[in-house]
Structure formats: C-alpha cells, structure tokens
Amino acid sequence: MKPRAVLPTLFNVFILVALLPTQCVAAPIAKFDYAWLLKTKSTQVSIDKRWKSVIRHLVPAASRALITDQTWVSEKTVSDNRYITIVGGAAHHAMDEGLIWIDTASDKSIVVANVFVSQNIEKGEMVERMKFITRGYRSKSEFPKAFWDEYKPFIEQLKSTNSEVTFKEDIIEVQ
C-alpha cells in the first residue's frame, strides 16, 4: 500500500472517532423531598399547599382526580421514620376510600383506590376493584411487608363498612 493511500483512510478513521459520542454521565435524578410530610403533626395533609406536588409526583395525570378525591379526608401515620401511610376517603361519600403508602428512603410508593365497576340495584349488588398505582414496583409480588401491614387493615375495614360490595380482581398501573 502506498503511503499516500493510507492518509485518506487514516483521516476517515480519525473523523469517525471524533464523531463518536463522548461518554456521558447521567445526572442523578433528584429524590423527592418528603421532609414536610414526615415532620408535620397534622394528619389532614390534603389541605396543605404542598400536597398537590406529592400527588403529581406519585400519580399519573389520568388518575390524580380519583386519588385526590379518595384521600381528601385523611389520616397520616409515619413508621420507622421512613414509611408514610395516608388513608382517606372522599368527603361525604364513605365508600370511596384510598391509601397512599410511601417508602421515603427509596422513593417507591403504592397508591390504592377503589374503582366502581357495576351495580345491580334489584339484587342489591355492587362490584368494585382495587386499583394499585405503583412507583418502583412491577407487580404485587414485589410489594414489601411494610405495605401489606398497612393495606390489610385498610381493606378489611373497607369490606366491613361496605358489606354489600364485592371486590373483584385488582388493577395494577405502573408509573
């Protein structure tokens, strides 16, 4: 190979290498600040001006109204200075209830709401489903014990106060 024939080839290789993308380091995703929610003494957190930012962070836009309604009258508990549980209901409609469970250390969450499916007035039957909106979990098998410890009393209380309601299979929505 002639020396001059090598130069265009080397030049092309140099250009290609120069055009390769440089190694990028992704900026870490900022963790949501739950400090106010952990520290507030109020259990009625839905009236706090910062509440909407929590809902926007945890719930997709299409489900925000449902969750906001079903946690309006709320009660907040904190365990292990890490897990926040908010159980609430719609004002003036006790059958619509929701639960928000947040692991503040991992920024994972599970939001639960009952969703009306059907009603047969003549038979006195009503069917609802529990809708789970998850952040950081793909299936119910991944839900941690800390969540189930909060969910079980919630669903039992919901079933006992709404004995005419049949709860069908769950809906999982991954955010």
C-alpha positions in Angstrom: 0.0 0.0 0.0 1.3 3.4 -0.9 1.9 5.9 2.0 -0.4 8.4 0.3 -3.2 5.9 0.0 -3.1 5.3 3.8 -3.6 9.0 4.6 -7.2 9.3 3.4 -8.1 6.1 5.3 -6.5 7.3 8.5 -8.2 10.7 8.0 -11.6 8.9 7.7 -10.9 6.9 10.8 -9.9 10.0 12.7 -13.1 11.7 11.6 -15.3 8.7 12.6 -13.6 8.5 16.1 -14.1 12.2 16.6 -17.7 12.0 15.8 -18.4 9.1 18.2 -20.4 10.3 21.2 -18.4 11.0 24.2 -19.1 9.1 27.4 -21.9 10.8 29.2 -22.5 10.5 32.9 -26.2 10.8 33.7 -27.1 13.3 36.3 -28.7 11.6 39.3 -32.4 12.0 39.5 -33.3 14.3 42.3 -35.1 12.5 45.1 -38.5 13.9 46.1 -38.4 15.8 49.4 -40.9 14.2 51.8 -39.4 16.0 54.8 -42.5 18.2 55.5 -44.8 15.1 55.2 -42.6 13.2 57.7 -42.4 16.1 60.2 -45.9 17.6 60.1 -48.1 16.9 63.1 -51.2 17.3 61.0 -52.9 14.2 59.9 -55.1 16.1 57.4 -52.3 16.6 54.9 -54.6 17.0 51.9 -55.2 20.7 52.8 -51.5 21.5 52.9 -50.4 23.6 49.8 -47.6 21.1 49.2 -50.0 18.1 48.9 -50.6 18.6 45.2 -46.9 18.3 44.5 -46.9 14.9 46.3 -49.9 13.7 44.2 -48.2 14.9 41.0 -45.0 13.0 41.9 -46.8 9.7 42.8 -49.8 9.5 40.5 -50.1 9.7 36.7 -52.2 12.6 35.4 -55.2 10.4 34.4 -55.7 9.1 38.0 -54.9 12.2 40.0 -58.6 13.3 40.4 -59.5 9.9 41.7 -56.7 9.8 44.2 -57.2 13.4 45.3 -60.9 12.7 45.9 -60.4 9.5 47.8 -57.8 10.9 50.2 -59.4 14.3 50.9 -60.4 13.5 54.4 -57.2 11.8 55.5 -55.2 10.3 58.4 -51.4 10.2 58.2 -49.1 7.8 60.1 -45.3 7.5 59.9 -43.4 4.4 60.9 -39.7 3.8 61.3 -39.2 7.5 60.3 -39.3 6.2 56.7 -42.8 4.9 55.8 -45.7 7.3 55.3 -49.2 5.9 55.1 -52.1 8.1 54.3 -55.6 6.6 54.5 -58.5 8.7 53.5 -61.9 9.0 52.0 -64.0 11.2 49.8 -65.8 13.9 51.6 -69.5 12.9 52.1 -69.1 9.6 50.4 -67.7 6.9 52.7 -67.5 4.2 50.1 -64.7 5.9 48.1 -61.5 5.4 50.1 -57.9 5.4 49.2 -54.5 4.6 50.7 -51.1 6.1 49.8 -48.0 4.3 51.1 -44.6 5.8 50.6 -41.1 4.5 51.3 -39.3 7.8 51.6 -35.9 6.1 51.6 -36.3 4.5 48.2 -38.9 6.9 46.7 -41.1 4.0 45.9 -44.8 4.1 46.5 -48.1 2.3 46.2 -51.4 4.2 45.8 -54.6 2.3 46.2 -58.2 3.4 45.4 -61.4 1.5 44.9 -62.9 1.9 41.5 -66.6 1.4 40.8 -67.3 -1.4 38.2 -71.0 -2.1 38.2 -74.2 -2.1 40.3 -77.4 -4.2 40.3 -79.9 -2.3 42.3 -82.6 -5.0 42.1 -80.2 -7.6 43.6 -78.5 -5.1 45.9 -75.1 -5.9 44.5 -72.2 -3.7 43.7 -68.8 -4.6 42.2 -65.6 -2.7 42.7 -62.0 -3.2 42.0 -58.9 -2.0 43.9 -56.7 0.0 41.7 -53.0 -0.1 42.6 -50.8 2.7 41.1 -47.2 1.8 41.8 -43.9 3.7 41.6 -40.9 1.4 41.7 -42.8 -1.9 41.7 -43.9 -4.0 38.7 -46.2 -6.5 40.4 -47.9 -7.2 43.7 -45.4 -9.9 44.4 -42.8 -7.2 44.8 -44.8 -5.2 47.4 -42.9 -5.1 50.7 -44.2 -6.5 54.0 -44.4 -2.9 55.4 -47.0 -2.1 52.8 -49.1 -5.2 53.4 -49.1 -4.4 57.1 -50.8 -1.2 56.3 -53.0 -2.5 53.5 -54.6 -5.4 55.3 -56.4 -3.4 58.0 -57.4 -0.8 55.3 -59.1 -3.4 53.0 -60.7 -5.3 56.0 -62.2 -2.0 57.2 -63.4 -1.1 53.7 -65.0 -4.5 53.3 -66.7 -4.4 56.7 -68.2 -1.0 56.2 -69.3 -1.9 52.7 -70.6 -5.4 53.1 -72.9 -5.2 50.0 -69.8 -4.6 47.8 -68.0 -7.4 46.1 -64.4 -6.6 45.4 -63.1 -8.2 42.2 -59.6 -8.6 40.9 -57.1 -5.8 41.3 -55.9 -3.4 38.6 -52.2 -2.6 38.6 -51.0 0.6 36.9 -47.2 1.0 36.9 -45.9 4.6 36.7 
